[in-house]
């Protein structure tokens, strides 16, 4: 037995180390700079780490104002803990995202092993997940959606354990409800997706499974109380982002709205698109390569067929199938198609569905030439797509200078290090986030960035950072980078 376990353990450890090394490949120039959304989240995490307030001074905030949106709390509070220990920096912020996605991938390998009982299957799923472009690129940005894959994997591990042990206890239900609550607080789109995934637990509603479902729903309902109180006290805040991106804003309503949402849902779920392209916006994807491997998607499709044939009575697999169908619903209600951030948990579900397909293929390889040919084709296509992705990421990724606002720090740094005070207009939220964040990252005292009161005028001779606005007073521009301008107030 020990002779068998040693090579298996070596295989798993080697795969885990390879994936970990790949995820720790964090460079300051890919993505270059620090996007204003990253800066806003990092700034709030920094202010939390110093005095438990957000950038606007609210103590222990539940949601964080970010431009015309209100960000969810899980990522900022986690990042605040990182900053408390390591200090504020761009590297620390992005390292947290990489760690969160890496943790999801390693636990996905554990889930694959539990589902298949096969170390080779678990190792191959771990490697496929670890080198998937979609997940890797998601972990390169310090954004709140990077918490989602890990939370979904934790939920699936909880449900799998209940099914495997045939013990649908209150404890399992409470654990599932807690994870679903955290999921709902993890990202803007999850305010709808969390309740949808909670409702999907109805597939566990058999006589023996009822305790798990009721406990999960009760726990989840308690977790939603703060959201309800917040929504009553701050009407419109939690739906601000949806109001700005909804397909209903174009005048759609009734049956036309439903039909458009269904069409959007079908597009966003389309495996062919993810195998050949990805998010058209270059935040999480760099263009001409698949965001997900065609070979793994083929295994996932085979897995769906096998589950429908042989595992329809298994509540875990029923949940995975139904979850895959509901995950694109929030994104389908918005105007952007193939948004990799809003669909951040979809690759996790694709990988889970690939487990039965991979298990069947490996079982057939020993005695079927066709299976060996299919396995070889999958390996070749994955290898080709990985090399293509790596080349595009390394060459095109650093070119996203304007998108990630890479010129803002060089614009501000000489003045901040020289001890000059930079003023920012009350309404210029993007300039505020960048100026205050870079001051914190450079260890410049807070008083060197001053947010003017509404209608305020800085002292003559002082610096002001402008993004989308012009001075409401007499000023002279002294430096510029793209939309960001440094001006000096004229008395």
N, C-alpha and C positions, 0 to 999 in steps of 0.2 A: 504493500500500500504506500509506504514511504517513497519507494522508487517512482511510483506514479504521481504522487503529490509534488515531489520536488520539481520535475520539469514543468508541471502545470503552474506552480507558484512562480517559477522563474519567468514563464511566458507572460503571466498577468503583470508581474512587477515590471518587466521590461516594457510592456505596452504602456503601463501607467507612467513610467518615467519618461518615455518618449513624448507622450501627450503633455505631461507637465512641463517638460523643457520647451515644447512648442508654444505653450500658452504663456510661459514666462518670457518669451521673446517680445519684450515691450520696448519700443524705440520712441524717442521724443519727436521724431519727424514723420511718423506713420501711424495714425494720422498726424499731420503737422499742426502746430498751434493748439488752441483750446477753444472749441466752439462756445458760443454764448450760452447755450443750454447747459453745457458742462460747467461753465464758469458760474452760472447761477446756482446750480445744485451744489457745487463745491463751496461757494461762498456761504450758502446756508449751513452746510455741514461745518464749516469753519466757525461761524458765529455760534452755532450750537455747542461746539467743542470748547468755546471760551466762556460763554455766560448763559448757555441754554436758551438762547433767543435766536430767532431767524433774522434775516437781513433787515426786516422792517421793525424789529424790536419786540415781536410777539414771543412770549415765554412759553416753552413747550408746545409749539404749534402742531396741529394735527395735519394741516396741509400748508404748502408753501407757495406764496405768490411768485410766479415766474412769468414776466411779461403779461400776456392776457390769459394765462393758464394758472392752474393751481396744482402743483406737483404733489405726488403721494409721499408718505413719510418713511417707508422702509429703507430705501437707499440713502437718503440724507442722514438718518440717524445712525445707520451702519457706518457711513463714511465719517461721521463725526467721531465715532469711537476710534477709527483708524487715525484721524488727524490728532486726536488727543494723545495717542501713543507715538505717532511718527512725525507729527507736524504736518502743516498743509503743503501739498505739492501736487503738481499735475501727475507725476509718476505714481504717487500713492493713490490718487483718485482712480486712475486707469488700472492700477494693479488690483484694486478691490473688484472692479468689474471683471477682470480676467480671472481672478480667484473664484468669484461667484459662478461664472460659466464653467470653469474647470471643475469645481465641486459638483455641479450638475452632471457633467460628463462622467466623472469617476463613479458617482452614485448610479448613473444610468448603466454602467458596466455591472454593478452589483445587482441592479434590477434584472438585467438580461441573464445573469447567472441564475437568479432565483426562478425566473420564468422557464429557462431551458434546462437547468441542471447540468449544463455543459460549459466547461471552462473555455473551450475554443470559441464557442458562440459568444460568450461574454467578452472575450478578448477582442474578437473581430468587431463587435458592436462598439466597444470602447475605442478602438482605433478609428472606426468609421466616424463616430461622433467627434472624437478629438481633432480630426483633420477636416471636418466639414466646414466649408467657407462661411456659411451663414452664422454658425455659432462662434467661430473664431473671430469674425469681424464684429459681431455684436459685442464681444468682450474687449474690444479695443477702445470703446467710448465710455466715459464716465456718465452714464445715464441710468435712470431708474428701471428701465425695462430689463437690465441685466440680472435682476433678481428673479425674473419670472421662470426661466428654465429650471432653476434649482427648486423653487417652490412646487412646481408641477411634479418634478421627480419625487420629491418628498411625499406629496399626496399619493402618487402611484405606488410608492413603496409601502405606504400605510395600508392602502386598499389591497395590495397583493398579499401582504402578510395576513390580513384578516381572512382572505380567501384560502390561502395555502394552509393555514392552521385550522380553517373551518371554525373560527372563533369570532363571531360578529359582535364583539363586546361593546359596552358603553365607552370603554377606554379607547378603542380603535375609532369610534365615532367622534369622541372629543378631539382626538389627535387630528382627524381629518378636518373637523370644523375649524380648529386653530389654524391649520395650514391654509384652508380656504379663506379665512379671515385675513391672514397676512397677504395672501395673493390679491385680495380685493384692495388692500392698501398699498400695493406694490407699484401700480402704474395706472395712468389715467384711464386707458381702455379697460382695465380690469374691474373698474367700478360696475361695469355691465357683465364682463366675462366671469368674474367671481361668482355672482349669483347664478349665472348659467351653468357653471361647473358644479355648483352646489345642487341645482335642480337635477342635474344629470345623475346624481346619486339615486334617483328613483329606480334605476336598473338594479339596485340592491334591495328593493322593497319586497322581498319574499318574507315568508313567515319567520324564518330563522334570522333573517338579516335586518329585521325591522328596528332592533335596538340600535344598531350602528347608524342607520339612516336618521332616526329621530334624534339621537345624541349629536350627530354631526350638524343637523339643521338647527337644533337648539343652541349649540355652541356658536354656530355661524350667525344666528340671529342676535345673540348677545354681542358678538364682535361688530355687528353693524350698527349698534346703538349710537356710538360716537359719530358715525357718518350721518345718521338721521338727525341728531342734534345739531351738527355742524350745518347741514343743508337747510334746516329751519332758521338758524341764526344768520346764515350767510346765503340767502337765496341766489341762485345763478352761478355761484363760484364753481361748484363741482361739475357743471355742465358747460362751462365757458369754452373749453376746447372743442367739445362736441358741436356746440352752436356754430363755431367758426369753421368746422370741417364737414358738417353733415350734408348728405345728398339732398336733404329737404330744403336747404337754403336756396336751391335753384327753382323752387316753386313746385317740386314734386309732392304729391300727396295721394292718399288712397291707393287704389290698385297699381297706379304707375310707380309709386314709391316702393311698393312691395316687389313688383317685377324687377325694378332696377336693383334693389337690394339682393334679390336672388341671383341676378346676372353677375353682380359684383362678387357675391359669395362663390359662385362657380369659378370665376376668374382667379380669385385669390387662392383657391384650393387646388387649382390645376397643377398636377405634378409635372407636366411637360414644360411649363414655364419655369419652374424652379430648377429643373434639370438643365435647362439651356440658357437661363438668364437669372434675373434676381430683381431686387429693388431698383427701379430706375433712378432714384435719388442716390447720389454717391456717398451718403453718410456711412451706410453699412455694406455697401457693395460698390465695386469699382468698374463694373461694366461688362465686358465681353466674355463672361464665363458663367457656368451654372452655380447657383448659390447652394445647391444640394446635388449629391452624386446620383446620376441616372441609375447606376447599378443598385444602389441602396433603395431608391424609389421603386425599382422593379421588384426587389425583395419585399418591400412594404405592400405593394399591390398583391403579390402572391400571399403575403401574410393575411391580408383582408379576406381573401378567398378561403384560406385554410381556417381562419377563425369562424367564418360564416358556416363552413361545413362541419367543423368538429368541436368548436368551443362556444356555440351559441348559448349553452346553459351556464357558462362560466361568467359570473357577474363582473369580474375584473376585465375580461376582454370586451364584454358588452359596454362597460364604462369607457374603455379606450376608444372603441369605435364611435360611440355617441359623442365623446369629447372632441374627437377629430372633426366631427360635423359641426359642433357648436362654436369651436374656437374662432373660425373666420367671421362669425356673425357681427361682432362689434366693428371690425374693420370694414365689413361690407356696407355699413351704414355711413361711411365716410367717403370723401371724394377721391382719395388717393388709392390707386391700385398697387398691389404687390408691395405693401409697406412692410418691410422686414422687421421693424420695431414693433408695430402693432400685432404682428403675427409671430412674435418671438418664441412662443411655445410650440408652434407647428412642427419645426424640425425634431423636437423631442418625441412627439407622437409618431412621426414618420419612422423614427429609429426604433421605437417600441414595436410598431407594427411589422418591422423588418425581422424581428426575432423569430417568429414561426417560419417565415419564408427561408431564412438562413439556416435554421435547424433542419428543415426538410431538404434543402439543397445539399448540406453536408452529409446527411444520411444517405442521399441518393448517389453521391459522388463515387462511393466505393464500388458500385455495381452498374453504373449507367454512364455510358460514353457521352450521351447528350447532356447529362448533368455536369460532367467534367468540362465539356465545351462551354456550357452556360457559366460555370464558375470562373473559367479562364477569361471569358468575355467581360464578366463583372469586374474582375481584378484589373484587366487592361483598361477598361473605361474609367474606373476610379483613379488609376495611376495617371492616365492622360489628363483627366479633369483636375487632379491635384497639382500637377506640374503647371498646367495652364493658370490655375488660380494663383499659385505662388509667384509665378512670373508677373502676372498682372498686378497683384497686390504690391509687390516690391517696386515695380516700375511706375505704376499709376497712382498708388496710394500717396506717396509724398507730394504729388503734384496738386493735391487738394488744398492749396495754400489759402485761396480766397474763401472757400467754403468753411474751413475751420479757423478762419480769422488769425492766421499765423503771424501777421504783421503787427498785431495789437501790442504784444509784449515788447518787441523792439521799439515801438513808438513810445511806450510809457516808461520803460525801465530806466533810461538815463536820467529822466527827471525825478523819478521816485528815489533812485539811489542818491541823487544830489540833494535830497531833502526838500524838494519843492512840493507844494501843496497843489493837488489837482482837484478842481471843482467839476461837478457833474450836475446837469439840470435835473430837476425833480421828476420830470416825465420821461427822461431818457433812460429807460430800464436796462437796455443792452449796454450802454456806456457805463452805467452804474455797476453792473455785474462784472464787466471786464476790469474796470479800474480798481474796484474794491478787492476782487479776487487776486489780481496780480500784485497788489500791495501786500496782501496777506502772504502770498507765496514767496515774495521777496523779503519777508519779515520787516516790512515798513510799518511803523505805527499807524493805527486806524485814522488818526487825526490828519494824516497827509492826503486823505481822500475825503472831500466834503461834498455831501449831497445838498444842493441849494434848496431852500424852501420854495414852494410854488410861487413863481413870479420873482424869486430872489435874484440879486445881482452880485457877482463876486467883486472883491476889492480891485481897484485899478492895478494893472500889472500882473494879476494872477492868471494862472493857467486854467483852461476849461476844456474838457473832452466832450466832443460832440459826435453823435452817430447819424441819426436821421434828421436832426433838427438844425436850425440856424440859431445864432445868438439873438436873444431878445433885447440885447443891449449892444453897444459898440464894441467890436472886438476885431482882432487881426489874426488871420490864420498863419501859423508858423510852421506846421508840419501836417502831413496827410498820409494816410494809408487806406486806400479804397474808400469806404464810407466813413471811416473814423478820422476825425480832424482834431488837432490840438490848436487852440487859439489862445490869444492873450487879451484880457480885458483892457480896454482903453478908457482912461478916466475922462 
